[in-house]
Each structure stands twice: as C-alpha cells, then as structure tokens.
Amino acid sequence: MAHALTRFMNVTDRLRFVFGPATRLDSDAPVVHKHDAFEQASDEDLSHFEVETDSEGHHYAVRREDMDKQS
C-alpha cells in the first residue's frame, strides 16, 4: 500500500510541475456562466421541450407540440 501511495504522490508532483498547482477558489462564490452562441442555440433547442415527472419521480422530456395535441 505504501508503494502505491508513494507512486501516486510522485505522479501528482510531476503533474503539478507541468500544469501548476491546483487552484483553490472560493467555493461560496457564485458560478459565472458566459452565454455564447452555442449556449444560445442549445437554449433555443431545449425551449421546445417540457420536463415532466411521473408518479415514481422519474423525469423525462416531452415536446411542447405533443402536449398541445393531447389537450
């Protein structure tokens, strides 16, 4: 076990040398999302779906146009 731990630590030391130390950000800070063209296109695609939940708590997507047909 000690050999595996020593080997792991050596690998992480080499990775830290190559990539730099791990950043320690404030975990309470809010995540900043940048809205680019790809994200806007994804939002547009997903706007055609509604999330439904069945009696067992499973989530699934239904096209809004299919929901309108059922009404």
PQR file of N, CA, C, O and H, with PARSE charges and radii, in Angstrom:
ATOM      1  N   MET A   1       0.825  -1.192   0.000 -0.4000 1.5000
ATOM      2  CA  MET A   1       0.000   0.000   0.000 -0.0000 2.0000
ATOM      3  C   MET A   1       0.866   1.251   0.000  0.5500 1.7000
ATOM      4  O   MET A   1       0.566   2.215  -0.703 -0.5500 1.4000
ATOM      5  N   ALA A   2       1.931   1.239   0.781 -0.4000 1.5000
ATOM      6  CA  ALA A   2       2.802   2.415   0.860 -0.0000 2.0000
ATOM      7  C   ALA A   2       3.464   2.692  -0.484  0.5500 1.7000
ATOM      8  O   ALA A   2       3.670   3.846  -0.861 -0.5500 1.4000
ATOM      9  H   ALA A   2       2.175   0.456   1.352  0.4000 1.0000
ATOM     10  N   HIS A   3       3.794   1.622  -1.203 -0.4000 1.5000
ATOM     11  CA  HIS A   3       4.418   1.794  -2.518 -0.0000 2.0000
ATOM     12  C   HIS A   3       3.449   2.482  -3.486  0.5500 1.7000
ATOM     13  O   HIS A   3       3.849   3.365  -4.244 -0.5500 1.4000
ATOM     14  H   HIS A   3       3.627   0.685  -0.897  0.4000 1.0000
ATOM     15  N   ALA A   4       2.185   2.077  -3.457 -0.4000 1.5000
ATOM     16  CA  ALA A   4       1.184   2.675  -4.338 -0.0000 2.0000
ATOM     17  C   ALA A   4       0.979   4.146  -3.995  0.5500 1.7000
ATOM     18  O   ALA A   4       0.845   4.981  -4.890 -0.5500 1.4000
ATOM     19  H   ALA A   4       1.860   1.360  -2.841  0.4000 1.0000
ATOM     20  N   LEU A   5       0.955   4.465  -2.711 -0.4000 1.5000
ATOM     21  CA  LEU A   5       0.775   5.853  -2.293 -0.0000 2.0000
ATOM     22  C   LEU A   5       1.969   6.708  -2.714  0.5500 1.7000
ATOM     23  O   LEU A   5       1.796   7.829  -3.192 -0.5500 1.4000
ATOM     24  H   LEU A   5       1.064   3.787  -1.984  0.4000 1.0000
ATOM     25  N   THR A   6       3.165   6.183  -2.539 -0.4000 1.5000
ATOM     26  CA  THR A   6       4.369   6.911  -2.948 -0.0000 2.0000
ATOM     27  C   THR A   6       4.373   7.140  -4.454  0.5500 1.7000
ATOM     28  O   THR A   6       4.718   8.223  -4.926 -0.5500 1.4000
ATOM     29  H   THR A   6       3.306   5.272  -2.150  0.4000 1.0000
ATOM     30  N   ARG A   7       3.990   6.121  -5.193 -0.4000 1.5000
ATOM     31  CA  ARG A   7       3.934   6.243  -6.650 -0.0000 2.0000
ATOM     32  C   ARG A   7       2.903   7.290  -7.069  0.5500 1.7000
ATOM     33  O   ARG A   7       3.159   8.097  -7.963 -0.5500 1.4000
ATOM     34  H   ARG A   7       3.710   5.241  -4.809  0.4000 1.0000
ATOM     35  N   PHE A   8       1.740   7.275  -6.421 -0.4000 1.5000
ATOM     36  CA  PHE A   8       0.697   8.258  -6.719 -0.0000 2.0000
ATOM     37  C   PHE A   8       1.183   9.674  -6.430  0.5500 1.7000
ATOM     38  O   PHE A   8       0.959  10.583  -7.229 -0.5500 1.4000
ATOM     39  H   PHE A   8       1.532   6.620  -5.695  0.4000 1.0000
ATOM     40  N   MET A   9       1.843   9.861  -5.303 -0.4000 1.5000
ATOM     41  CA  MET A   9       2.346  11.184  -4.935 -0.0000 2.0000
ATOM     42  C   MET A   9       3.404  11.659  -5.930  0.5500 1.7000
ATOM     43  O   MET A   9       3.452  12.844  -6.258 -0.5500 1.4000
ATOM     44  H   MET A   9       2.026   9.123  -4.654  0.4000 1.0000
ATOM     45  N   ASN A  10       4.246  10.758  -6.411 -0.4000 1.5000
ATOM     46  CA  ASN A  10       5.246  11.134  -7.412 -0.0000 2.0000
ATOM     47  C   ASN A  10       4.584  11.587  -8.709  0.5500 1.7000
ATOM     48  O   ASN A  10       5.019  12.555  -9.332 -0.5500 1.4000
ATOM     49  H   ASN A  10       4.207   9.795  -6.145  0.4000 1.0000
ATOM     50  N   VAL A  11       3.541  10.889  -9.104 -0.4000 1.5000
ATOM     51  CA  VAL A  11       2.818  11.264 -10.323 -0.0000 2.0000
ATOM     52  C   VAL A  11       2.181  12.637 -10.145  0.5500 1.7000
ATOM     53  O   VAL A  11       2.281  13.482 -11.034 -0.5500 1.4000
ATOM     54  H   VAL A  11       3.187  10.103  -8.598  0.4000 1.0000
ATOM     55  N   THR A  12       1.529  12.870  -9.010 -0.4000 1.5000
ATOM     56  CA  THR A  12       0.886  14.173  -8.799 -0.0000 2.0000
ATOM     57  C   THR A  12       1.911  15.295  -8.707  0.5500 1.7000
ATOM     58  O   THR A  12       1.637  16.414  -9.141 -0.5500 1.4000
ATOM     59  H   THR A  12       1.448  12.184  -8.287  0.4000 1.0000
ATOM     60  N   ASP A  13       3.077  15.018  -8.153 -0.4000 1.5000
ATOM     61  CA  ASP A  13       4.134  16.034  -8.120 -0.0000 2.0000
ATOM     62  C   ASP A  13       4.579  16.407  -9.530  0.5500 1.7000
ATOM     63  O   ASP A  13       4.806  17.581  -9.822 -0.5500 1.4000
ATOM     64  H   ASP A  13       3.299  14.109  -7.801  0.4000 1.0000
ATOM     65  N   ARG A  14       4.703  15.417 -10.397 -0.4000 1.5000
ATOM     66  CA  ARG A  14       5.089  15.699 -11.784 -0.0000 2.0000
ATOM     67  C   ARG A  14       4.001  16.490 -12.506  0.5500 1.7000
ATOM     68  O   ARG A  14       4.291  17.420 -13.258 -0.5500 1.4000
ATOM     69  H   ARG A  14       4.518  14.463 -10.160  0.4000 1.0000
ATOM     70  N   LEU A  15       2.759  16.113 -12.271 -0.4000 1.5000
ATOM     71  CA  LEU A  15       1.656  16.846 -12.896 -0.0000 2.0000
ATOM     72  C   LEU A  15       1.610  18.288 -12.406  0.5500 1.7000
ATOM     73  O   LEU A  15       1.351  19.200 -13.191 -0.5500 1.4000
ATOM     74  H   LEU A  15       2.523  15.358 -11.659  0.4000 1.0000
ATOM     75  N   ARG A  16       1.855  18.500 -11.126 -0.4000 1.5000
ATOM     76  CA  ARG A  16       1.863  19.857 -10.579 -0.0000 2.0000
ATOM     77  C   ARG A  16       2.991  20.670 -11.206  0.5500 1.7000
ATOM     78  O   ARG A  16       2.833  21.863 -11.467 -0.5500 1.4000
ATOM     79  H   ARG A  16       2.065  17.759 -10.488  0.4000 1.0000
ATOM     80  N   PHE A  17       4.128  20.021 -11.447 -0.4000 1.5000
ATOM     81  CA  PHE A  17       5.249  20.704 -12.084 -0.0000 2.0000
ATOM     82  C   PHE A  17       4.878  21.141 -13.503  0.5500 1.7000
ATOM     83  O   PHE A  17       5.238  22.239 -13.928 -0.5500 1.4000
ATOM     84  H   PHE A  17       4.256  19.052 -11.235  0.4000 1.0000
ATOM     85  N   VAL A  18       4.160  20.283 -14.236 -0.4000 1.5000
ATOM     86  CA  VAL A  18       3.792  20.579 -15.622 -0.0000 2.0000
ATOM     87  C   VAL A  18       2.642  21.575 -15.694  0.5500 1.7000
ATOM     88  O   VAL A  18       2.716  22.553 -16.437 -0.5500 1.4000
ATOM     89  H   VAL A  18       3.868  19.391 -13.891  0.4000 1.0000
ATOM     90  N   PHE A  19       1.571  21.334 -14.922 -0.4000 1.5000
ATOM     91  CA  PHE A  19       0.356  22.138 -15.033 -0.0000 2.0000
ATOM     92  C   PHE A  19       0.239  23.234 -13.981  0.5500 1.7000
ATOM     93  O   PHE A  19      -0.636  24.094 -14.090 -0.5500 1.4000
ATOM     94  H   PHE A  19       1.510  20.540 -14.318  0.4000 1.0000
ATOM     95  N   GLY A  20       1.082  23.224 -12.987 -0.4000 1.5000
ATOM     96  CA  GLY A  20       0.992  24.205 -11.914 -0.0000 2.0000
ATOM     97  C   GLY A  20       0.132  23.672 -10.787  0.5500 1.7000
ATOM     98  O   GLY A  20      -0.528  22.643 -10.932 -0.5500 1.4000
ATOM     99  H   GLY A  20       1.792  22.526 -12.899  0.4000 1.0000
ATOM    100  N   PRO A  21       0.139  24.374  -9.659 -0.5600 1.5000
ATOM    101  CA  PRO A  21      -0.637  23.900  -8.516  0.2800 2.0000
ATOM    102  C   PRO A  21      -2.142  24.022  -8.769  0.5500 1.7000
ATOM    103  O   PRO A  21      -2.587  24.816  -9.597 -0.5500 1.4000
ATOM    104  N   ALA A  22      -2.897  23.231  -8.049 -0.4000 1.5000
ATOM    105  CA  ALA A  22      -4.355  23.290  -8.160 -0.0000 2.0000
ATOM    106  C   ALA A  22      -4.841  24.631  -7.631  0.5500 1.7000
ATOM    107  O   ALA A  22      -4.355  25.121  -6.612 -0.5500 1.4000
ATOM    108  H   ALA A  22      -2.536  22.586  -7.376  0.4000 1.0000
ATOM    109  N   THR A  23      -5.799  25.217  -8.328 -0.4000 1.5000
ATOM    110  CA  THR A  23      -6.341  26.488  -7.859 -0.0000 2.0000
ATOM    111  C   THR A  23      -7.334  26.229  -6.749  0.5500 1.7000
ATOM    112  O   THR A  23      -8.118  25.281  -6.803 -0.5500 1.4000
ATOM    113  H   THR A  23      -6.194  24.819  -9.156  0.4000 1.0000
ATOM    114  N   ARG A  24      -7.293  27.055  -5.774 -0.4000 1.5000
ATOM    115  CA  ARG A  24      -8.216  26.971  -4.644 -0.0000 2.0000
ATOM    116  C   ARG A  24      -9.106  28.199  -4.681  0.5500 1.7000
ATOM    117  O   ARG A  24      -8.768  29.240  -4.117 -0.5500 1.4000
ATOM    118  H   ARG A  24      -6.657  27.825  -5.730  0.4000 1.0000
ATOM    119  N   LEU A  25     -10.233  28.074  -5.341 -0.4000 1.5000
ATOM    120  CA  LEU A  25     -11.160  29.188  -5.450 -0.0000 2.0000
ATOM    121  C   LEU A  25     -12.128  29.183  -4.281  0.5500 1.7000
ATOM    122  O   LEU A  25     -12.271  28.184  -3.575 -0.5500 1.4000
ATOM    123  H   LEU A  25     -10.507  27.229  -5.799  0.4000 1.0000
ATOM    124  N   ASP A  26     -12.774  30.291  -4.093 -0.4000 1.5000
ATOM    125  CA  ASP A  26     -13.782  30.410  -3.048 -0.0000 2.0000
ATOM    126  C   ASP A  26     -14.988  29.562  -3.446  0.5500 1.7000
ATOM    127  O   ASP A  26     -15.643  29.851  -4.448 -0.5500 1.4000
ATOM    128  H   ASP A  26     -12.658  31.102  -4.666  0.4000 1.0000
ATOM    129  N   SER A  27     -15.283  28.532  -2.680 -0.4000 1.5000
ATOM    130  CA  SER A  27     -16.387  27.629  -3.032 -0.0000 2.0000
ATOM    131  C   SER A  27     -17.747  28.276  -2.836  0.5500 1.7000
ATOM    132  O   SER A  27     -18.740  27.785  -3.374 -0.5500 1.4000
ATOM    133  H   SER A  27     -14.751  28.298  -1.866  0.4000 1.0000
ATOM    134  N   ASP A  28     -17.819  29.358  -2.084 -0.4000 1.5000
ATOM    135  CA  ASP A  28     -19.093  30.050  -1.870 -0.0000 2.0000
ATOM    136  C   ASP A  28     -19.386  31.080  -2.950  0.5500 1.7000
ATOM    137  O   ASP A  28     -20.497  31.606  -3.015 -0.5500 1.4000
ATOM    138  H   ASP A  28     -17.013  29.757  -1.647  0.4000 1.0000
ATOM    139  N   ALA A  29     -18.416  31.373  -3.791 -0.4000 1.5000
ATOM    140  CA  ALA A  29     -18.616  32.357  -4.850 -0.0000 2.0000
ATOM    141  C   ALA A  29     -19.551  31.783  -5.911  0.5500 1.7000
ATOM    142  O   ALA A  29     -19.464  30.598  -6.232 -0.5500 1.4000
ATOM    143  H   ALA A  29     -17.514  30.946  -3.739  0.4000 1.0000
ATOM    144  N   PRO A  30     -20.439  32.604  -6.456 -0.5600 1.5000
ATOM    145  CA  PRO A  30     -21.354  32.104  -7.488  0.2800 2.0000
ATOM    146  C   PRO A  30     -20.601  31.772  -8.774  0.5500 1.7000
ATOM    147  O   PRO A  30     -19.577  32.379  -9.088 -0.5500 1.4000
ATOM    148  N   VAL A  31     -21.125  30.807  -9.500 -0.4000 1.5000
ATOM    149  CA  VAL A  31     -20.531  30.404 -10.773 -0.0000 2.0000
ATOM    150  C   VAL A  31     -20.979  31.395 -11.839  0.5500 1.7000
ATOM    151  O   VAL A  31     -22.168  31.694 -11.953 -0.5500 1.4000
ATOM    152  H   VAL A  31     -21.957  30.314  -9.245  0.4000 1.0000
ATOM    153  N   VAL A  32     -20.038  31.902 -12.615 -0.4000 1.5000
ATOM    154  CA  VAL A  32     -20.352  32.854 -13.671 -0.0000 2.0000
ATOM    155  C   VAL A  32     -20.479  32.088 -14.980  0.5500 1.7000
ATOM    156  O   VAL A  32     -19.533  31.442 -15.430 -0.5500 1.4000
ATOM    157  H   VAL A  32     -19.072  31.659 -12.523  0.4000 1.0000
ATOM    158  N   HIS A  33     -21.655  32.169 -15.581 -0.4000 1.5000
ATOM    159  CA  HIS A  33     -21.893  31.496 -16.856 -0.0000 2.0000
ATOM    160  C   HIS A  33     -21.771  32.516 -17.971  0.5500 1.7000
ATOM    161  O   HIS A  33     -22.355  33.597 -17.908 -0.5500 1.4000
ATOM    162  H   HIS A  33     -22.424  32.694 -15.216  0.4000 1.0000
ATOM    163  N   LYS A  34     -21.016  32.166 -18.979 -0.4000 1.5000
ATOM    164  CA  LYS A  34     -20.857  33.039 -20.137 -0.0000 2.0000
ATOM    165  C   LYS A  34     -21.764  32.523 -21.241  0.5500 1.7000
ATOM    166  O   LYS A  34     -21.660  31.367 -21.651 -0.5500 1.4000
ATOM    167  H   LYS A  34     -20.541  31.287 -19.031  0.4000 1.0000
ATOM    168  N   HIS A  35     -22.645  33.375 -21.716 -0.4000 1.5000
ATOM    169  CA  HIS A  35     -23.600  32.976 -22.740 -0.0000 2.0000
ATOM    170  C   HIS A  35     -22.999  33.253 -24.111  0.5500 1.7000
ATOM    171  O   HIS A  35     -22.881  34.402 -24.536 -0.5500 1.4000
ATOM    172  H   HIS A  35     -22.730  34.314 -21.383  0.4000 1.0000
ATOM    173  N   ASP A  36     -22.623  32.177 -24.792 -0.4000 1.5000
ATOM    174  CA  ASP A  36     -22.077  32.308 -26.133 -0.0000 2.0000
ATOM    175  C   ASP A  36     -23.110  31.816 -27.144  0.5500 1.7000
ATOM    176  O   ASP A  36     -24.214  31.421 -26.768 -0.5500 1.4000
ATOM    177  H   ASP A  36     -22.719  31.244 -24.447  0.4000 1.0000
ATOM    178  N   ALA A  37     -22.753  31.842 -28.411 -0.4000 1.5000
ATOM    179  CA  ALA A  37     -23.686  31.454 -29.471 -0.0000 2.0000
ATOM    180  C   ALA A  37     -24.110  29.997 -29.344  0.5500 1.7000
ATOM    181  O   ALA A  37     -25.269  29.671 -29.601 -0.5500 1.4000
ATOM    182  H   ALA A  37     -21.857  32.164 -28.716  0.4000 1.0000
ATOM    183  N   PHE A  38     -23.194  29.115 -28.953 -0.4000 1.5000
ATOM    184  CA  PHE A  38     -23.531  27.697 -28.802 -0.0000 2.0000
ATOM    185  C   PHE A  38     -24.557  27.499 -27.691  0.5500 1.7000
ATOM    186  O   PHE A  38     -25.499  26.723 -27.846 -0.5500 1.4000
ATOM    187  H   PHE A  38     -22.253  29.380 -28.744  0.4000 1.0000
ATOM    188  N   GLU A  39     -24.377  28.198 -26.572 -0.4000 1.5000
ATOM    189  CA  GLU A  39     -25.319  28.055 -25.465 -0.0000 2.0000
ATOM    190  C   GLU A  39     -26.686  28.620 -25.838  0.5500 1.7000
ATOM    191  O   GLU A  39     -27.713  28.057 -25.458 -0.5500 1.4000
ATOM    192  H   GLU A  39     -23.611  28.828 -26.446  0.4000 1.0000
ATOM    193  N   GLN A  40     -26.708  29.715 -26.572 -0.4000 1.5000
ATOM    194  CA  GLN A  40     -27.988  30.274 -27.011 -0.0000 2.0000
ATOM    195  C   GLN A  40     -28.700  29.319 -27.960  0.5500 1.7000
ATOM    196  O   GLN A  40     -29.921  29.179 -27.893 -0.5500 1.4000
ATOM    197  H   GLN A  40     -25.874  30.172 -26.881  0.4000 1.0000
ATOM    198  N   ALA A  41     -27.954  28.660 -28.844 -0.4000 1.5000
ATOM    199  CA  ALA A  41     -28.554  27.685 -29.755 -0.0000 2.0000
ATOM    200  C   ALA A  41     -29.098  26.491 -28.977  0.5500 1.7000
ATOM    201  O   ALA A  41     -30.162  25.970 -29.311 -0.5500 1.4000
ATOM    202  H   ALA A  41     -26.962  28.774 -28.898  0.4000 1.0000
ATOM    203  N   SER A  42     -28.382  26.055 -27.948 -0.4000 1.5000
ATOM    204  CA  SER A  42     -28.854  24.942 -27.113 -0.0000 2.0000
ATOM    205  C   SER A  42     -30.121  25.329 -26.366  0.5500 1.7000
ATOM    206  O   SER A  42     -31.063  24.541 -26.282 -0.5500 1.4000
ATOM    207  H   SER A  42     -27.518  26.479 -27.677  0.4000 1.0000
ATOM    208  N   ASP A  43     -30.147  26.545 -25.821 -0.4000 1.5000
ATOM    209  CA  ASP A  43     -31.342  27.015 -25.122 -0.0000 2.0000
ATOM    210  C   ASP A  43     -32.541  27.060 -26.061  0.5500 1.7000
ATOM    211  O   ASP A  43     -33.655  26.717 -25.667 -0.5500 1.4000
ATOM    212  H   ASP A  43     -29.382  27.186 -25.888  0.4000 1.0000
ATOM    213  N   GLU A  44     -32.312  27.482 -27.298 -0.4000 1.5000
ATOM    214  CA  GLU A  44     -33.389  27.526 -28.283 -0.0000 2.0000
ATOM    215  C   GLU A  44     -33.899  26.117 -28.583  0.5500 1.7000
ATOM    216  O   GLU A  44     -35.107  25.901 -28.669 -0.5500 1.4000
ATOM    217  H   GLU A  44     -31.407  27.761 -27.618  0.4000 1.0000
ATOM    218  N   ASP A  45     -32.989  25.164 -28.742 -0.4000 1.5000
ATOM    219  CA  ASP A  45     -33.394  23.778 -29.000 -0.0000 2.0000
ATOM    220  C   ASP A  45     -34.186  23.208 -27.831  0.5500 1.7000
ATOM    221  O   ASP A  45     -35.193  22.528 -28.032 -0.5500 1.4000
ATOM    222  H   ASP A  45     -32.007  25.340 -28.672  0.4000 1.0000
ATOM    223  N   LEU A  46     -33.738  23.481 -26.617 -0.4000 1.5000
ATOM    224  CA  LEU A  46     -34.398  22.926 -25.432 -0.0000 2.0000
ATOM    225  C   LEU A  46     -35.699  23.639 -25.088  0.5500 1.7000
ATOM    226  O   LEU A  46     -36.498  23.114 -24.313 -0.5500 1.4000
ATOM    227  H   LEU A  46     -32.920  24.033 -26.454  0.4000 1.0000
ATOM    228  N   SER A  47     -35.928  24.818 -25.644 -0.4000 1.5000
ATOM    229  CA  SER A  47     -37.158  25.547 -25.329 -0.0000 2.0000
ATOM    230  C   SER A  47     -38.391  24.852 -25.899  0.5500 1.7000
ATOM    231  O   SER A  47     -39.516  25.182 -25.524 -0.5500 1.4000
ATOM    232  H   SER A  47     -35.279  25.244 -26.274  0.4000 1.0000
ATOM    233  N   HIS A  48     -38.191  23.897 -26.798 -0.4000 1.5000
ATOM    234  CA  HIS A  48     -39.312  23.169 -27.399 -0.0000 2.0000
ATOM    235  C   HIS A  48     -39.738  21.969 -26.557  0.5500 1.7000
ATOM    236  O   HIS A  48     -40.633  21.223 -26.954 -0.5500 1.4000
ATOM    237  H   HIS A  48     -37.277  23.629 -27.102  0.4000 1.0000
ATOM    238  N   PHE A  49     -39.106  21.776 -25.402 -0.4000 1.5000
ATOM    239  CA  PHE A  49     -39.400  20.636 -24.540 -0.0000 2.0000
ATOM    240  C   PHE A  49     -39.875  21.098 -23.172  0.5500 1.7000
ATOM    241  O   PHE A  49     -39.501  22.170 -22.697 -0.5500 1.4000
ATOM    242  H   PHE A  49     -38.379  22.382 -25.080  0.4000 1.0000
ATOM    243  N   GLU A  50     -40.696  20.282 -22.556 -0.4000 1.5000
ATOM    244  CA  GLU A  50     -41.163  20.498 -21.195 -0.0000 2.0000
ATOM    245  C   GLU A  50     -40.752  19.278 -20.374  0.5500 1.7000
ATOM    246  O   GLU A  50     -40.892  18.146 -20.835 -0.5500 1.4000
ATOM    247  H   GLU A  50     -41.000  19.411 -22.942  0.4000 1.0000
ATOM    248  N   VAL A  51     -40.251  19.500 -19.174 -0.4000 1.5000
ATOM    249  CA  VAL A  51     -39.832  18.397 -18.308 -0.0000 2.0000
ATOM    250  C   VAL A  51     -41.029  17.941 -17.489  0.5500 1.7000
ATOM    251  O   VAL A  51     -41.667  18.742 -16.805 -0.5500 1.4000
ATOM    252  H   VAL A  51     -40.137  20.420 -18.800  0.4000 1.0000
ATOM    253  N   GLU A  52     -41.327  16.665 -17.563 -0.4000 1.5000
ATOM    254  CA  GLU A  52     -42.426  16.061 -16.809 -0.0000 2.0000
ATOM    255  C   GLU A  52     -41.849  15.105 -15.773  0.5500 1.7000
ATOM    256  O   GLU A  52     -40.747  14.584 -15.946 -0.5500 1.4000
ATOM    257  H   GLU A  52     -40.809  16.015 -18.118  0.4000 1.0000
ATOM    258  N   THR A  53     -42.593  14.877 -14.702 -0.4000 1.5000
ATOM    259  CA  THR A  53     -42.192  13.941 -13.653 -0.0000 2.0000
ATOM    260  C   THR A  53     -43.335  12.967 -13.434  0.5500 1.7000
ATOM    261  O   THR A  53     -44.476  13.380 -13.227 -0.5500 1.4000
ATOM    262  H   THR A  53     -43.488  15.300 -14.562  0.4000 1.0000
ATOM    263  N   ASP A  54     -43.028  11.652 -13.480 -0.4000 1.5000
ATOM    264  CA  ASP A  54     -44.080  10.664 -13.259 -0.0000 2.0000
ATOM    265  C   ASP A  54     -44.265  10.410 -11.767  0.5500 1.7000
ATOM    266  O   ASP A  54     -43.589  11.020 -10.938 -0.5500 1.4000
ATOM    267  H   ASP A  54     -42.101  11.316 -13.649  0.4000 1.0000
ATOM    268  N   SER A  55     -45.182   9.510 -11.431 -0.4000 1.5000
ATOM    269  CA  SER A  55     -45.525   9.253 -10.030 -0.0000 2.0000
ATOM    270  C   SER A  55     -44.375   8.638  -9.239  0.5500 1.7000
ATOM    271  O   SER A  55     -44.364   8.718  -8.011 -0.5500 1.4000
ATOM    272  H   SER A  55     -45.731   9.014 -12.105  0.4000 1.0000
ATOM    273  N   GLU A  56     -43.399   8.022  -9.928 -0.4000 1.5000
ATOM    274  CA  GLU A  56     -42.254   7.424  -9.245 -0.0000 2.0000
ATOM    275  C   GLU A  56     -41.072   8.386  -9.134  0.5500 1.7000
ATOM    276  O   GLU A  56     -40.025   8.023  -8.597 -0.5500 1.4000
ATOM    277  H   GLU A  56     -43.408   7.958 -10.926  0.4000 1.0000
ATOM    278  N   GLY A  57     -41.236   9.607  -9.637 -0.4000 1.5000
ATOM    279  CA  GLY A  57     -40.180  10.600  -9.535 -0.0000 2.0000
ATOM    280  C   GLY A  57     -39.210  10.628 -10.694  0.5500 1.7000
ATOM    281  O   GLY A  57     -38.206  11.338 -10.636 -0.5500 1.4000
ATOM    282  H   GLY A  57     -42.087   9.901 -10.073  0.4000 1.0000
ATOM    283  N   HIS A  58     -39.485   9.866 -11.757 -0.4000 1.5000
ATOM    284  CA  HIS A  58     -38.613   9.877 -12.931 -0.0000 2.0000
ATOM    285  C   HIS A  58     -38.914  11.115 -13.774  0.5500 1.7000
ATOM    286  O   HIS A  58     -40.073  11.493 -13.942 -0.5500 1.4000
ATOM    287  H   HIS A  58     -40.301   9.289 -11.804  0.4000 1.0000
ATOM    288  N   HIS A  59     -37.874  11.735 -14.297 -0.4000 1.5000
ATOM    289  CA  HIS A  59     -38.024  12.924 -15.129 -0.0000 2.0000
ATOM    290  C   HIS A  59     -37.837  12.545 -16.588  0.5500 1.7000
ATOM    291  O   HIS A  59     -36.993  11.715 -16.923 -0.5500 1.4000
ATOM    292  H   HIS A  59     -36.932  11.428 -14.161  0.4000 1.0000
ATOM    293  N   TYR A  60     -38.632  13.160 -17.449 -0.4000 1.5000
ATOM    294  CA  TYR A  60     -38.490  12.932 -18.876 -0.0000 2.0000
ATOM    295  C   TYR A  60     -38.965  14.171 -19.616  0.5500 1.7000
ATOM    296  O   TYR A  60     -39.698  14.994 -19.069 -0.5500 1.4000
ATOM    297  H   TYR A  60     -39.317  13.835 -17.177  0.4000 1.0000
ATOM    298  N   ALA A  61     -38.538  14.292 -20.866 -0.4000 1.5000
ATOM    299  CA  ALA A  61     -38.871  15.468 -21.669 -0.0000 2.0000
ATOM    300  C   ALA A  61     -39.989  15.127 -22.644  0.5500 1.7000
ATOM    301  O   ALA A  61     -40.029  14.038 -23.217 -0.5500 1.4000
ATOM    302  H   ALA A  61     -37.942  13.623 -21.311  0.4000 1.0000
ATOM    303  N   VAL A  62     -40.891  16.081 -22.818 -0.4000 1.5000
ATOM    304  CA  VAL A  62     -41.997  15.939 -23.760 -0.0000 2.0000
ATOM    305  C   VAL A  62     -41.983  17.178 -24.645  0.5500 1.7000
ATOM    306  O   VAL A  62     -41.839  18.300 -24.159 -0.5500 1.4000
ATOM    307  H   VAL A  62     -40.858  16.966 -22.353  0.4000 1.0000
ATOM    308  N   ARG A  63     -42.134  16.962 -25.951 -0.4000 1.5000
ATOM    309  CA  ARG A  63     -42.205  18.113 -26.859 -0.0000 2.0000
ATOM    310  C   ARG A  63     -43.469  18.909 -26.550  0.5500 1.7000
ATOM    311  O   ARG A  63     -44.536  18.337 -26.328 -0.5500 1.4000
ATOM    312  H   ARG A  63     -42.251  16.050 -26.346  0.4000 1.0000
ATOM    313  N   ARG A  64     -43.339  20.210 -26.539 -0.4000 1.5000
ATOM    314  CA  ARG A  64     -44.493  21.067 -26.242 -0.0000 2.0000
ATOM    315  C   ARG A  64     -45.603  20.874 -27.271  0.5500 1.7000
ATOM    316  O   ARG A  64     -46.784  20.924 -26.926 -0.5500 1.4000
ATOM    317  H   ARG A  64     -42.472  20.674 -26.720  0.4000 1.0000
ATOM    318  N   GLU A  65     -45.233  20.654 -28.527 -0.4000 1.5000
ATOM    319  CA  GLU A  65     -46.252  20.459 -29.561 -0.0000 2.0000
ATOM    320  C   GLU A  65     -47.037  19.171 -29.321  0.5500 1.7000
ATOM    321  O   GLU A  65     -48.225  19.109 -29.640 -0.5500 1.4000
ATOM    322  H   GLU A  65     -44.274  20.613 -28.808  0.4000 1.0000
ATOM    323  N   ASP A  66     -46.387  18.130 -28.759 -0.4000 1.5000
ATOM    324  CA  ASP A  66     -47.094  16.894 -28.433 -0.0000 2.0000
ATOM    325  C   ASP A  66     -48.035  17.109 -27.254  0.5500 1.7000
ATOM    326  O   ASP A  66     -49.104  16.501 -27.198 -0.5500 1.4000
ATOM    327  H   ASP A  66     -45.422  18.181 -28.500  0.4000 1.0000
ATOM    328  N   MET A  67     -47.651  17.966 -26.316 -0.4000 1.5000
ATOM    329  CA  MET A  67     -48.526  18.266 -25.178 -0.0000 2.0000
ATOM    330  C   MET A  67     -49.766  19.009 -25.656  0.5500 1.7000
ATOM    331  O   MET A  67     -50.862  18.789 -25.141 -0.5500 1.4000
ATOM    332  H   MET A  67     -46.783  18.460 -26.361  0.4000 1.0000
ATOM    333  N   ASP A  68     -49.595  19.895 -26.646 -0.4000 1.5000
ATOM    334  CA  ASP A  68     -50.728  20.643 -27.182 -0.0000 2.0000
ATOM    335  C   ASP A  68     -51.696  19.720 -27.912  0.5500 1.7000
ATOM    336  O   ASP A  68     -52.905  19.950 -27.888 -0.5500 1.4000
ATOM    337  H   ASP A  68     -48.704  20.073 -27.064  0.4000 1.0000
ATOM    338  N   LYS A  69     -51.171  18.667 -28.567 -0.4000 1.5000
ATOM    339  CA  LYS A  69     -52.023  17.714 -29.280 -0.0000 2.0000
ATOM    340  C   LYS A  69     -52.877  16.900 -28.314  0.5500 1.7000
ATOM    341  O   LYS A  69     -54.006  16.537 -28.643 -0.5500 1.4000
ATOM    342  H   LYS A  69     -50.189  18.481 -28.586  0.4000 1.0000
ATOM    343  N   GLN A  70     -52.344  16.607 -27.115 -0.4000 1.5000
ATOM    344  CA  GLN A  70     -53.072  15.809 -26.135 -0.0000 2.0000
ATOM    345  C   GLN A  70     -54.202  16.599 -25.500  0.5500 1.7000
ATOM    346  O   GLN A  70     -55.166  16.007 -25.013 -0.5500 1.4000
ATOM    347  H   GLN A  70     -51.427  16.902 -26.848  0.4000 1.0000
ATOM    348  N   SER A  71     -54.110  17.905 -25.492 -0.4000 1.5000
ATOM    349  CA  SER A  71     -55.133  18.739 -24.836 -0.0000 2.0000
ATOM    350  C   SER A  71     -56.396  18.813 -25.628  0.5500 1.7000
ATOM    351  O   SER A  71     -57.348  19.474 -25.213 -0.5500 1.4000
ATOM    352  H   SER A  71     -53.328  18.386 -25.887  0.4000 1.0000
TER
END
